[in-house]
Amino acid sequence: MFSVHTPYRSDTEVVNTLHIPVSVLYMNEADQLTELCKISPTEKYNIPLPVVYGKYQSLFFKPHVDG
């Protein structure tokens, strides 16, 4: 007996083409702006399905600042 793990992810992909890191944020179900991830230059990130098809279906971007 064996098991197969099938990951589910959205086709919505964010690619950072800038020379600085970028934070990706979204509005969660509690109406709070929440950081989803930090994307380094040239990095890619697939947005999770619940964010893509969530209540607001909006993404926000800002330069990532450490600290």
N, C-alpha and C positions, 0 to 999 in steps of 0.2 A: 504494500500500500504506500502511496506517495501523495503528497499534497502540492498544489500549485498556488503560488501567490501571484495574484493579478492586481497590480496597482491601478487605481483610478485617479486620473488627473485631468485637468482641463486642457484645452488647446490654447488657452489664453496664456501667452508667454510674454514676459517683459525682458528686454535686452538693454543693458546699460551701455550706450555708445559714447558716454561722456568720459572725461578723464578724472572724474571725482566719484566717490561712492554716493549712492542715492538710496534714501529710505523710501520704501513703499508703504503707504498707509491706507486703511479703509475704515469706514464707519461700521462699528459692530452693532449687534442687535440691541444693545443698551444705549445706542446713540452716542457712543464715545469714539473718538478718533483713535485708532489702534495701529501701532507699527506692525506690519506683517513681516517685513524682512529688510535687510540691508543688501544692496547689490553693488559689488565692486565693479570697477571698469571692465568692460568686455564680458561680464558674467551674465548668465541667463537664469530666469526663475519662472517656473510654472505656477500660476495663481491657483490656489485650492478651489475646488468646485463650490463649496459653501460661500466663498467670497464672490465668485463670479455670478452665482445665481441667488445671492442673498437679498436682503431687504432693499438696499440702496443701489447695488450694482455699480459702484463708483470706486475708483482708485485715486489716490492723491500721492504726489511725489514731492520730495524736498531734498536738498543736499544733506548728506549725513554728516553730523558733527559729533565727534567723540566727546564724552564727558557730560 
